[in-house]
Amino acid sequence: MRDSIKSAITETYKDMIDEGLTTSLTEKDLKYLGINIPDVVVSAEEIKEIRNNIHLSQSVFAKLLNVSVSSVRQWEQGKRMPTGSTKILLELLEKEPHLLDYRLI
């Protein structure tokens, strides 16, 4: 496939995602088009900053994320790092600090 066509398809696909349209491309398709889903990396300092930006104690933050207080403490100290969907949730909270406000009732 010519680079110009590949580039046009890639841009169209990204626009579709941005507009919330459903797509059915496979991981192989995305790789071929050069679209990567980057791994989320959140540092200990960023986790603490996210928590401070939403003005929550470690215990309330832990409850909000459905993890132990010990986990939050260890993340903020750099002793452990969040995994799986928790990393994604932290990334979302960094971008949208009020994302989980509905849970604080």
N, CA, C and O atoms as a GROMACS GRO file, in nm:
protein
  420
    1MET      N    1   0.085  -0.118   0.000
    1MET     CA    2   0.000   0.000   0.000
    1MET      C    3   0.090   0.123   0.000
    1MET      O    4   0.188   0.130   0.074
    2ARG      N    5   0.055   0.219  -0.083
    2ARG     CA    6   0.134   0.342  -0.090
    2ARG      C    7   0.124   0.418   0.041
    2ARG      O    8   0.022   0.415   0.110
    3ASP      N    9   0.233   0.485   0.074
    3ASP     CA   10   0.239   0.560   0.200
    3ASP      C   11   0.129   0.666   0.209
    3ASP      O   12   0.075   0.688   0.318
    4SER      N   13   0.095   0.730   0.099
    4SER     CA   14  -0.008   0.835   0.104
    4SER      C   15  -0.146   0.776   0.137
    4SER      O   16  -0.224   0.836   0.211
    5ILE      N   17  -0.174   0.659   0.083
    5ILE     CA   18  -0.302   0.592   0.112
    5ILE      C   19  -0.303   0.546   0.257
    5ILE      O   20  -0.401   0.564   0.329
    6LYS      N   21  -0.193   0.486   0.299
    6LYS     CA   22  -0.182   0.438   0.437
    6LYS      C   23  -0.199   0.555   0.534
    6LYS      O   24  -0.267   0.541   0.636
    7SER      N   25  -0.138   0.667   0.504
    7SER     CA   26  -0.149   0.785   0.589
    7SER      C   27  -0.293   0.837   0.594
    7SER      O   28  -0.341   0.875   0.700
    8ALA      N   29  -0.360   0.838   0.480
    8ALA     CA   30  -0.500   0.884   0.475
    8ALA      C   31  -0.590   0.792   0.557
    8ALA      O   32  -0.678   0.839   0.629
    9ILE      N   33  -0.569   0.661   0.545
    9ILE     CA   34  -0.650   0.565   0.621
    9ILE      C   35  -0.624   0.583   0.770
    9ILE      O   36  -0.718   0.581   0.850
   10THR      N   37  -0.498   0.601   0.808
   10THR     CA   38  -0.463   0.621   0.948
   10THR      C   39  -0.531   0.745   1.004
   10THR      O   40  -0.589   0.740   1.112
   11GLU      N   41  -0.525   0.856   0.932
   11GLU     CA   42  -0.589   0.980   0.977
   11GLU      C   43  -0.741   0.964   0.987
   11GLU      O   44  -0.803   1.013   1.082
   12THR      N   45  -0.799   0.897   0.890
   12THR     CA   46  -0.944   0.873   0.894
   12THR      C   47  -0.982   0.790   1.014
   12THR      O   48  -1.081   0.819   1.082
   13TYR      N   49  -0.905   0.686   1.040
   13TYR     CA   50  -0.932   0.600   1.155
   13TYR      C   51  -0.922   0.679   1.285
   13TYR      O   52  -1.008   0.666   1.372
   14LYS      N   53  -0.818   0.760   1.299
   14LYS     CA   54  -0.802   0.842   1.420
   14LYS      C   55  -0.920   0.938   1.435
   14LYS      O   56  -0.968   0.960   1.546
   15ASP      N   57  -0.967   0.996   1.325
   15ASP     CA   58  -1.083   1.085   1.329
   15ASP      C   59  -1.208   1.009   1.373
   15ASP      O   60  -1.289   1.062   1.449
   16MET      N   61  -1.223   0.886   1.325
   16MET     CA   62  -1.337   0.803   1.364
   16MET      C   63  -1.336   0.778   1.515
   16MET      O   64  -1.439   0.787   1.580
   17ILE      N   65  -1.220   0.746   1.569
   17ILE     CA   66  -1.206   0.723   1.712
   17ILE      C   67  -1.240   0.849   1.789
   17ILE      O   68  -1.314   0.845   1.887
   18ASP      N   69  -1.186   0.964   1.743
   18ASP     CA   70  -1.213   1.092   1.809
   18ASP      C   71  -1.362   1.125   1.810
   18ASP      O   72  -1.411   1.190   1.903
   19GLU      N   73  -1.434   1.082   1.708
   19GLU     CA   74  -1.577   1.110   1.698
   19GLU      C   75  -1.662   1.006   1.770
   19GLU      O   76  -1.785   1.017   1.776
   20GLY      N   77  -1.596   0.904   1.825
   20GLY     CA   78  -1.668   0.802   1.900
   20GLY      C   79  -1.736   0.697   1.814
   20GLY      O   80  -1.825   0.626   1.860
   21LEU      N   81  -1.695   0.687   1.690
   21LEU     CA   82  -1.754   0.586   1.601
   21LEU      C   83  -1.696   0.448   1.630
   21LEU      O   84  -1.579   0.436   1.667
   22THR      N   85  -1.776   0.347   1.613
   22THR     CA   86  -1.733   0.210   1.636
   22THR      C   87  -1.650   0.162   1.518
   22THR      O   88  -1.685   0.184   1.402
   23THR      N   89  -1.540   0.097   1.549
   23THR     CA   90  -1.455   0.042   1.444
   23THR      C   91  -1.431  -0.105   1.473
   23THR      O   92  -1.453  -0.152   1.585
   24SER      N   93  -1.388  -0.177   1.375
   24SER     CA   94  -1.363  -0.319   1.396
   24SER      C   95  -1.225  -0.360   1.348
   24SER      O   96  -1.205  -0.472   1.302
   25LEU      N   97  -1.130  -0.270   1.361
   25LEU     CA   98  -0.994  -0.304   1.322
   25LEU      C   99  -0.930  -0.392   1.429
   25LEU      O  100  -0.956  -0.376   1.548
   26THR      N  101  -0.849  -0.483   1.385
   26THR     CA  102  -0.779  -0.572   1.477
   26THR      C  103  -0.646  -0.510   1.518
   26THR      O  104  -0.604  -0.408   1.463
   27GLU      N  105  -0.581  -0.572   1.614
   27GLU     CA  106  -0.449  -0.525   1.656
   27GLU      C  107  -0.351  -0.531   1.539
   27GLU      O  108  -0.265  -0.443   1.525
   28LYS      N  109  -0.363  -0.634   1.456
   28LYS     CA  110  -0.278  -0.647   1.338
   28LYS      C  111  -0.302  -0.531   1.241
   28LYS      O  112  -0.208  -0.475   1.185
   29ASP      N  113  -0.430  -0.494   1.222
   29ASP     CA  114  -0.463  -0.381   1.136
   29ASP      C  115  -0.401  -0.252   1.188
   29ASP      O  116  -0.342  -0.174   1.112
   30LEU      N  117  -0.415  -0.230   1.319
   30LEU     CA  118  -0.359  -0.108   1.379
   30LEU      C  119  -0.208  -0.104   1.362
   30LEU      O  120  -0.152   0.000   1.330
   31LYS      N  121  -0.143  -0.217   1.383
   31LYS     CA  122   0.002  -0.223   1.368
   31LYS      C  123   0.042  -0.191   1.224
   31LYS      O  124   0.138  -0.117   1.202
   32TYR      N  125  -0.030  -0.246   1.128
   32TYR     CA  126  -0.002  -0.221   0.987
   32TYR      C  127  -0.016  -0.074   0.953
   32TYR      O  128   0.061  -0.019   0.874
   33LEU      N  129  -0.116  -0.010   1.014
   33LEU     CA  130  -0.140   0.132   0.987
   33LEU      C  131  -0.047   0.223   1.068
   33LEU      O  132  -0.046   0.344   1.050
   34GLY      N  133   0.031   0.162   1.157
   34GLY     CA  134   0.125   0.242   1.236
   34GLY      C  135   0.060   0.310   1.354
   34GLY      O  136   0.113   0.409   1.406
   35ILE      N  137  -0.055   0.260   1.398
   35ILE     CA  138  -0.125   0.318   1.513
   35ILE      C  139  -0.089   0.234   1.635
   35ILE      O  140  -0.118   0.114   1.640
   36ASN      N  141  -0.027   0.298   1.731
   36ASN     CA  142   0.015   0.229   1.853
   36ASN      C  143  -0.072   0.273   1.970
   36ASN      O  144  -0.113   0.389   1.979
   37ILE      N  145  -0.099   0.180   2.059
   37ILE     CA  146  -0.165   0.213   2.184
   37ILE      C  147  -0.054   0.212   2.288
   37ILE      O  148  -0.010   0.106   2.331
   38PRO      N  149  -0.010   0.331   2.328
   38PRO     CA  150   0.106   0.337   2.417
   38PRO      C  151   0.074   0.287   2.558
   38PRO      O  152  -0.040   0.298   2.605
   39ASP      N  153   0.175   0.233   2.622
   39ASP     CA  154   0.160   0.191   2.760
   39ASP      C  155   0.150   0.316   2.848
   39ASP      O  156   0.213   0.418   2.820
   40VAL      N  157   0.072   0.308   2.952
   40VAL     CA  158   0.056   0.420   3.044
   40VAL      C  159   0.164   0.408   3.151
   40VAL      O  160   0.177   0.305   3.216
   41VAL      N  161   0.239   0.516   3.169
   41VAL     CA  162   0.341   0.521   3.272
   41VAL      C  163   0.308   0.638   3.363
   41VAL      O  164   0.300   0.753   3.319
   42VAL      N  165   0.288   0.608   3.490
   42VAL     CA  166   0.255   0.711   3.588
   42VAL      C  167   0.357   0.701   3.701
   42VAL      O  168   0.371   0.596   3.763
   43SER      N  169   0.428   0.810   3.726
   43SER     CA  170   0.531   0.810   3.830
   43SER      C  171   0.469   0.830   3.969
   43SER      O  172   0.353   0.869   3.981
   44ALA      N  173   0.548   0.803   4.069
   44ALA     CA  174   0.503   0.823   4.208
   44ALA      C  175   0.462   0.969   4.230
   44ALA      O  176   0.362   0.996   4.296
   45GLU      N  177   0.540   1.061   4.177
   45GLU     CA  178   0.511   1.203   4.193
   45GLU      C  179   0.380   1.240   4.123
   45GLU      O  180   0.302   1.320   4.175
   46GLU      N  181   0.357   1.183   4.005
   46GLU     CA  182   0.234   1.212   3.932
   46GLU      C  183   0.112   1.159   4.006
   46GLU      O  184   0.007   1.224   4.007
   47ILE      N  185   0.124   1.042   4.068
   47ILE     CA  186   0.012   0.986   4.143
   47ILE      C  187  -0.024   1.078   4.259
   47ILE      O  188  -0.141   1.108   4.283
   48LYS      N  189   0.078   1.123   4.330
   48LYS     CA  190   0.054   1.213   4.443
   48LYS      C  191  -0.007   1.344   4.394
   48LYS      O  192  -0.096   1.400   4.459
   49GLU      N  193   0.041   1.393   4.281
   49GLU     CA  194  -0.011   1.518   4.225
   49GLU      C  195  -0.157   1.501   4.182
   49GLU      O  196  -0.238   1.591   4.204
   50ILE      N  197  -0.191   1.387   4.123
   50ILE     CA  198  -0.330   1.360   4.083
   50ILE      C  199  -0.418   1.363   4.207
   50ILE      O  200  -0.524   1.426   4.206
   51ARG      N  201  -0.376   1.294   4.312
   51ARG     CA  202  -0.454   1.290   4.437
   51ARG      C  203  -0.468   1.428   4.498
   51ARG      O  204  -0.577   1.466   4.542
   52ASN      N  205  -0.359   1.503   4.500
   52ASN     CA  206  -0.364   1.639   4.557
   52ASN      C  207  -0.451   1.733   4.474
   52ASN      O  208  -0.518   1.821   4.529
   53ASN      N  209  -0.450   1.715   4.342
   53ASN     CA  210  -0.531   1.800   4.254
   53ASN      C  211  -0.680   1.781   4.277
   53ASN      O  212  -0.759   1.873   4.253
   54ILE      N  213  -0.719   1.663   4.322
   54ILE     CA  214  -0.861   1.642   4.350
   54ILE      C  215  -0.891   1.652   4.499
   54ILE      O  216  -1.001   1.623   4.545
   55HIS      N  217  -0.788   1.696   4.575
   55HIS     CA  218  -0.803   1.731   4.716
   55HIS      C  219  -0.860   1.617   4.800
   55HIS      O  220  -0.957   1.634   4.874
   56LEU      N  221  -0.796   1.499   4.788
   56LEU     CA  222  -0.840   1.384   4.866
   56LEU      C  223  -0.726   1.329   4.950
   56LEU      O  224  -0.609   1.334   4.911
   57SER      N  225  -0.762   1.275   5.065
   57SER     CA  226  -0.663   1.204   5.147
   57SER      C  227  -0.631   1.071   5.080
   57SER      O  228  -0.702   1.028   4.989
   58GLN      N  229  -0.525   1.007   5.125
   58GLN     CA  230  -0.491   0.877   5.069
   58GLN      C  231  -0.603   0.776   5.091
   58GLN      O  232  -0.632   0.695   5.003
   59SER      N  233  -0.666   0.781   5.207
   59SER     CA  234  -0.771   0.683   5.236
   59SER      C  235  -0.894   0.702   5.147
   59SER      O  236  -0.951   0.605   5.099
   60VAL      N  237  -0.934   0.827   5.125
   60VAL     CA  238  -1.050   0.852   5.039
   60VAL      C  239  -1.016   0.821   4.894
   60VAL      O  240  -1.097   0.764   4.821
   61PHE      N  241  -0.896   0.856   4.852
   61PHE     CA  242  -0.849   0.827   4.717
   61PHE      C  243  -0.848   0.676   4.693
   61PHE      O  244  -0.890   0.629   4.587
   62ALA      N  245  -0.800   0.601   4.790
   62ALA     CA  246  -0.798   0.455   4.780
   62ALA      C  247  -0.939   0.400   4.766
   62ALA      O  248  -0.964   0.312   4.682
   63LYS      N  249  -1.030   0.451   4.846
   63LYS     CA  250  -1.169   0.405   4.839
   63LYS      C  251  -1.229   0.437   4.703
   63LYS      O  252  -1.300   0.356   4.645
   64LEU      N  253  -1.200   0.556   4.652
   64LEU     CA  254  -1.250   0.598   4.521
   64LEU      C  255  -1.201   0.506   4.410
   64LEU      O  256  -1.276   0.474   4.318
   65LEU      N  257  -1.074   0.462   4.420
   65LEU     CA  258  -1.015   0.375   4.318
   65LEU      C  259  -1.040   0.227   4.346
   65LEU      O  260  -1.005   0.142   4.264
   66ASN      N  261  -1.100   0.197   4.461
   66ASN     CA  262  -1.126   0.060   4.503
   66ASN      C  263  -0.996  -0.021   4.519
   66ASN      O  264  -0.985  -0.135   4.474
   67VAL      N  265  -0.900   0.042   4.586
   67VAL     CA  266  -0.773  -0.022   4.619
   67VAL      C  267  -0.746   0.002   4.767
   67VAL      O  268  -0.817   0.078   4.832
   68SER      N  269  -0.644  -0.062   4.819
   68SER     CA  270  -0.611  -0.042   4.961
   68SER      C  271  -0.534   0.088   4.981
   68SER      O  272  -0.468   0.138   4.890
   69VAL      N  273  -0.543   0.140   5.102
   69VAL     CA  274  -0.466   0.260   5.138
   69VAL      C  275  -0.317   0.229   5.125
   69VAL      O  276  -0.238   0.313   5.083
   70SER      N  277  -0.281   0.108   5.162
   70SER     CA  278  -0.141   0.064   5.151
   70SER      C  279  -0.091   0.074   5.007
   70SER      O  280   0.023   0.114   4.983
   71SER      N  281  -0.176   0.037   4.912
   71SER     CA  282  -0.137   0.047   4.770
   71SER      C  283  -0.108   0.192   4.732
   71SER      O  284  -0.006   0.221   4.670
   72VAL      N  285  -0.199   0.282   4.768
   72VAL     CA  286  -0.180   0.424   4.735
   72VAL      C  287  -0.051   0.475   4.799
   72VAL      O  288   0.028   0.544   4.734
   73ARG      N  289  -0.029   0.441   4.925
   73ARG     CA  290   0.091   0.485   4.996
   73ARG      C  291   0.217   0.434   4.924
   73ARG      O  292   0.312   0.509   4.902
   74GLN      N  293   0.216   0.306   4.888
   74GLN     CA  294   0.333   0.248   4.821
   74GLN      C  295   0.354   0.306   4.682
   74GLN      O  296   0.468   0.323   4.638
   75TRP      N  297   0.245   0.338   4.611
   75TRP     CA  298   0.259   0.402   4.480
   75TRP      C  299   0.326   0.538   4.496
   75TRP      O  300   0.418   0.572   4.422
   76GLU      N  301   0.278   0.615   4.593
   76GLU     CA  302   0.330   0.750   4.612
   76GLU      C  303   0.474   0.750   4.663
   76GLU      O  304   0.547   0.847   4.643
   77GLN      N  305   0.515   0.643   4.727
   77GLN     CA  306   0.654   0.630   4.774
   77GLN      C  307   0.743   0.566   4.668
   77GLN      O  308   0.865   0.558   4.686
   78GLY      N  309   0.686   0.522   4.559
   78GLY     CA  310   0.762   0.459   4.452
   78GLY      C  311   0.802   0.316   4.481
   78GLY      O  312   0.886   0.259   4.410
   79LYS      N  313   0.744   0.256   4.584
   79LYS     CA  314   0.777   0.118   4.619
   79LYS      C  315   0.706   0.018   4.528
   79LYS      O  316   0.757  -0.090   4.501
   80ARG      N  317   0.589   0.055   4.482
   80ARG     CA  318   0.511  -0.027   4.389
   80ARG      C  319   0.451   0.067   4.286
   80ARG      O  320   0.444   0.188   4.306
   81MET      N  321   0.407   0.009   4.176
   81MET     CA  322   0.341   0.088   4.073
   81MET      C  323   0.205   0.027   4.043
   81MET      O  324   0.189  -0.095   4.048
   82PRO      N  325   0.106   0.111   4.012
   82PRO     CA  326  -0.026   0.058   3.977
   82PRO      C  327  -0.016  -0.026   3.849
   82PRO      O  328   0.074  -0.008   3.767
   83THR      N  329  -0.110  -0.117   3.835
   83THR     CA  330  -0.111  -0.204   3.717
   83THR      C  331  -0.249  -0.202   3.652
   83THR      O  332  -0.345  -0.149   3.707
   84GLY      N  333  -0.255  -0.260   3.535
   84GLY     CA  334  -0.382  -0.282   3.466
   84GLY      C  335  -0.467  -0.158   3.449
   84GLY      O  336  -0.418  -0.050   3.415
   85SER      N  337  -0.595  -0.176   3.474
   85SER     CA  338  -0.691  -0.068   3.450
   85SER      C  339  -0.672   0.050   3.547
   85SER      O  340  -0.718   0.160   3.518
   86THR      N  341  -0.606   0.026   3.660
   86THR     CA  342  -0.581   0.136   3.754
   86THR      C  343  -0.491   0.241   3.689
   86THR      O  344  -0.510   0.361   3.712
   87LYS      N  345  -0.394   0.198   3.609
   87LYS     CA  346  -0.307   0.294   3.538
   87LYS      C  347  -0.390   0.380   3.443
   87LYS      O  348  -0.368   0.501   3.433
   88ILE      N  349  -0.483   0.317   3.374
   88ILE     CA  350  -0.568   0.390   3.280
   88ILE      C  351  -0.655   0.490   3.356
   88ILE      O  352  -0.671   0.605   3.313
   89LEU      N  353  -0.712   0.446   3.467
   89LEU     CA  354  -0.796   0.534   3.548
   89LEU      C  355  -0.716   0.653   3.601
   89LEU      O  356  -0.766   0.766   3.602
   90LEU      N  357  -0.593   0.630   3.643
   90LEU     CA  358  -0.509   0.740   3.690
   90LEU      C  359  -0.478   0.837   3.576
   90LEU      O  360  -0.476   0.959   3.596
   91GLU      N  361  -0.455   0.783   3.458
   91GLU     CA  362  -0.430   0.869   3.342
   91GLU      C  363  -0.553   0.956   3.313
   91GLU      O  364  -0.541   1.075   3.285
   92LEU      N  365  -0.671   0.896   3.321
   92LEU     CA  366  -0.794   0.971   3.299
   92LEU      C  367  -0.813   1.078   3.406
   92LEU      O  368  -0.854   1.191   3.376
   93LEU      N  369  -0.784   1.044   3.532
   93LEU     CA  370  -0.797   1.142   3.640
   93LEU      C  371  -0.698   1.256   3.625
   93LEU      O  372  -0.726   1.369   3.666
   94GLU      N  373  -0.585   1.228   3.567
   94GLU     CA  374  -0.486   1.334   3.543
   94GLU      C  375  -0.541   1.433   3.441
   94GLU      O  376  -0.522   1.554   3.454
   95LYS      N  377  -0.610   1.382   3.339
   95LYS     CA  378  -0.666   1.467   3.234
   95LYS      C  379  -0.798   1.531   3.275
   95LYS      O  380  -0.826   1.646   3.239
   96GLU      N  381  -0.878   1.458   3.351
   96GLU     CA  382  -1.011   1.504   3.394
   96GLU      C  383  -1.026   1.481   3.544
   96GLU      O  384  -1.084   1.381   3.585
   97PRO      N  385  -0.975   1.572   3.628
   97PRO     CA  386  -0.975   1.552   3.773
   97PRO      C  387  -1.112   1.528   3.835
   97PRO      O  388  -1.122   1.470   3.943
   98HIS      N  389  -1.218   1.572   3.770
   98HIS     CA  390  -1.352   1.559   3.827
   98HIS      C  391  -1.427   1.438   3.772
   98HIS      O  392  -1.548   1.424   3.792
   99LEU      N  393  -1.357   1.352   3.703
   99LEU     CA  394  -1.417   1.236   3.638
   99LEU      C  395  -1.497   1.148   3.733
   99LEU      O  396  -1.603   1.097   3.695
  100LEU      N  397  -1.450   1.130   3.851
  100LEU     CA  398  -1.516   1.039   3.947
  100LEU      C  399  -1.593   1.113   4.057
  100LEU      O  400  -1.628   1.054   4.159
  101ASP      N  401  -1.618   1.240   4.036
  101ASP     CA  402  -1.694   1.316   4.136
  101ASP      C  403  -1.830   1.253   4.166
  101ASP      O  404  -1.879   1.262   4.278
  102TYR      N  405  -1.889   1.191   4.068
  102TYR     CA  406  -2.020   1.131   4.089
  102TYR      C  407  -2.017   1.023   4.197
  102TYR      O  408  -2.120   0.991   4.256
  103ARG      N  409  -1.899   0.966   4.223
  103ARG     CA  410  -1.887   0.862   4.324
  103ARG      C  411  -1.878   0.919   4.465
  103ARG      O  412  -1.891   0.846   4.563
  104LEU      N  413  -1.856   1.049   4.474
  104LEU     CA  414  -1.841   1.114   4.604
  104LEU      C  415  -1.975   1.172   4.650
  104LEU      O  416  -1.993   1.293   4.651
  105ILE      N  417  -2.066   1.086   4.687
  105ILE     CA  418  -2.198   1.133   4.729
  105ILE      C  419  -2.221   1.105   4.876
  105ILE      O  420  -2.327   1.137   4.930
   0.00000   0.00000   0.00000
